[in-house]
Amino acid sequence: MATSGTTSTAQTLTTADGTPLKVSLSRAERRNRIRALLLVAPLFLFIIVFFLVPIGDMLFRSVENRVVGEVLHRTVPLLAMWDEANGELPSEDVFRALVEDFKQGREDRTIGKVGRRMNYEKSGMTSLFRSTARKARRIEQGPFKEALIKINKKWGDIKTWQLLKRESSALTLSYYLASVDMRFDDNGKVVRQPDDEQIYIKLFIRTLNLSALITVLCLALGYPISYLLATLPARTSNLLMILVLLPFWTSLLVRTTAWIALLQKEGVINDFLVALRLIGDENRLAMIHNATGTVVAMTHILLPFMVLPLYSVMKNIPESHVRAARSLGATPFTAFMRVYLPNTVPGIGAGAILVFIIAIGYYITPALVGGVSGTLIGNLIAYHMSTSLNWGLAAALGSVLLALVLALYLLYDKVVGIDNMKMG
Amino acid sequence: MRNLTIRTLVTVAAVATVCAGVALAQTQLDLVVVSWGGAYTASQQKAYHDPYMAANPGIKIINDDSSAEAVAKIRAMNEAGKVTWPLVDVVAADAISLCDEGLVEPVDHDAILAAAPDGTPASEDFGEMIVSECFIPQIVYSTTFGYRTDLVKVPPKTIKDVFDLRKIPGKRALEKRPIGNLEWALIADGVDPDTVYDVLETEAGVKRAFAKLDTIKDQVVWWTQGAQTPQLLADGEVVMGSTYNGRLFSLIEEKKQPVAMMWDWQMYDLDGWVIPKGGPHRKEVLKYLRFATDTQRLADQAKYISYGPARASSAPFVGKHADLGIEMAPHMPTAPANATNTFLFNYEWWADHRDELNEKFNAWLAR
């Protein structure tokens, strides 16, 4: 700073063609910056299009609720003015608007969407909307209130209208409530789901627990393998490396099915144990279609994600460090604990985070070998995506999962420090 | 002059070649048909696609085995504003919910489908199989039980035996969903099958069904894919299990496994076509549909897989299995000997209660 100050007062430094050095430098720097930007632009675009946009879409879907207001566009504004607190049904105007909306909704084939949306909140709404739409086209004139109640007496129940009013806004919290086992009761208060419908919190906890267990097992199995790979002569270690990578390149379904053949009641392992008389033929072990199956198969599948970062870190730890510690009088155990292990922490961190985050969203393997006790939250998200078509709930569950992962990531950053991680 | 003629000739020839190429490209049309894959698509290939392509050289039918995720995909295509599937094979319940959401076209069955050989209009020939105005029925299949003849001391005869661990000990495979299982539980518990849905409508009825399922819960392996039960039976992992009757047929007759059928209170279900709204090649699809759903074609499909044709008029034409040479009629879920006790899902009821009972079922499983 000081030098530039003194030179500018004396005379401005210029380049050969006479432009001031400052201008010329910044120009060159700008060119470099643009070139750098252009280089990362494809990746940047890729991340935006295939990563940020879908996540944004998911977050939006988890609260989005336009369908009711769009299809019942005559009824909803009138309903907003209805005072539900006085315990009376809405006025005749609202009923007339609803009949009009039903007629148009049937013609546009959109009314079923509202029925399905409302059915997420209360059973019976699908058929209420479907049958009312079928019959409402015959209603030519008022009184509309009596006519609708005649079609289905649920239209005479104030709870139907309260539900309709509550779920008619463009944004809703219902999906998030459902994703943590809560719901609105008839009066619009947030309450817990009845005991026999509580499921998601339990599954979130189970998913976290099993993922943590799988991570620990991967570390316990992967650490010695990585050490072996990193210290053996190149020839042997390359061969072992292929053994690690071979399953990595094999189809996921093949590996999962192989575990079924190994672990099942009449499978290889049970047959072997029975042949050795370690267990009786009557009490063969149940190692699959339960949490054990999920843990075993997923540990196997995710092991390379632990081995590879560990290996690359261990490869770069000079052998002389441990030797030096030993020569200074450390026992092998102390040398390992005080010298080798701390050096591998970046690899442990990277491997653990990779394995844990992949495990938390897994659903194919748990679906095949997990039975009941080994089902993870991913299975229910997949179910709501492809079978029940409750995409709002699927999005809410996905968002909660995302939030959990981010929270754990931040926690990791606080405790271990994210800079202390090495992927390879 | 001579030069000019040659040049003209060359030009004409070139233009003609290009035109012919264009014409050829136009007549060769790829028609994508979405179905279930495996043995089922193979039966459609032989009974519908091959004869249709032989009669219409300009059409090439391409199979897409995506029916399992069809409902979600059709909805996603619709939201994206680009529907690329002309014709999709789905089960009845999916057809109903797609129709509800306006994602598939309603059809006039008598206008677009062929009448029976005796002139009965299509809507009467299919009768009550037309469970939705968007649904073009194809086959009747059933979810029913198979058991290992060598692993049970007494063969199961009724649905009560499935829930009787003392009479028939061992694991059973059931589908991981409430539909079907709750009905079976109540029937086994002594509920009159005609009133099953009235009972299920009440809180106490649902409790009763789950209580009955509780009695075998720790002995159940839950399946999600149709292929799982046959595999579990073949491996001896379960002594009995529910699955689609066609899968059991192939396990018993084609793979020759020691397995037999238990048809008591088999759950009928329907499978058929839907036309996605805004899909391509409408004209060709309708022409193909008229062919593929006529009386003879539906009967032909039964030569390759043991699912019953949805048309009443097809039944007399059901012949022998194409490879095994065995009479197919006795293996149909609709055969009189198998159909003493049958149950047809109440689709409307399930459309209403699916969301709630699925939560309860999943919560019950996790307990």
Chai-1 contact restraints between the chains, C-beta under 6 A:
chainA,res_idxA,chainB,res_idxB,connection_type,confidence,min_distance_angstrom,max_distance_angstrom,comment,restraint_id
A,R109,B,G102,contact,1.0,0.0,6.0,A-B,restraint_1
A,T110,B,G102,contact,1.0,0.0,6.0,A-B,restraint_2
A,G112,B,D100,contact,1.0,0.0,6.0,A-B,restraint_3
A,G112,B,E101,contact,1.0,0.0,6.0,A-B,restraint_4
A,K113,B,E101,contact,1.0,0.0,6.0,A-B,restraint_5
A,N119,B,D355,contact,1.0,0.0,6.0,A-B,restraint_6
A,Y120,B,D355,contact,1.0,0.0,6.0,A-B,restraint_7
A,S123,B,D352,contact,1.0,0.0,6.0,A-B,restraint_8
A,S123,B,H353,contact,1.0,0.0,6.0,A-B,restraint_9
A,S123,B,E356,contact,1.0,0.0,6.0,A-B,restraint_10
A,G124,B,D352,contact,1.0,0.0,6.0,A-B,restraint_11
A,T126,B,A351,contact,1.0,0.0,6.0,A-B,restraint_12
A,T126,B,D352,contact,1.0,0.0,6.0,A-B,restraint_13
A,S127,B,E348,contact,1.0,0.0,6.0,A-B,restraint_14
A,S127,B,D352,contact,1.0,0.0,6.0,A-B,restraint_15
A,D196,B,K360,contact,1.0,0.0,6.0,A-B,restraint_16
A,D196,B,A363,contact,1.0,0.0,6.0,A-B,restraint_17
A,E197,B,E359,contact,1.0,0.0,6.0,A-B,restraint_18
A,E197,B,K360,contact,1.0,0.0,6.0,A-B,restraint_19
A,E197,B,A363,contact,1.0,0.0,6.0,A-B,restraint_20
A,Q198,B,A363,contact,1.0,0.0,6.0,A-B,restraint_21
A,I199,B,N362,contact,1.0,0.0,6.0,A-B,restraint_22
A,I199,B,A363,contact,1.0,0.0,6.0,A-B,restraint_23
A,I199,B,A366,contact,1.0,0.0,6.0,A-B,restraint_24
A,K202,B,A366,contact,1.0,0.0,6.0,A-B,restraint_25
A,Q264,B,E237,contact,1.0,0.0,6.0,A-B,restraint_26
A,K265,B,E237,contact,1.0,0.0,6.0,A-B,restraint_27
A,E266,B,D235,contact,1.0,0.0,6.0,A-B,restraint_28
A,E266,B,G236,contact,1.0,0.0,6.0,A-B,restraint_29
A,H289,B,V221,contact,1.0,0.0,6.0,A-B,restraint_30
A,A367,B,T224,contact,1.0,0.0,6.0,A-B,restraint_31
A,V372,B,L365,contact,1.0,0.0,6.0,A-B,restraint_32
A,M385,B,A72,contact,1.0,0.0,6.0,A-B,restraint_33
A,S386,B,E69,contact,1.0,0.0,6.0,A-B,restraint_34
A,S386,B,A72,contact,1.0,0.0,6.0,A-B,restraint_35
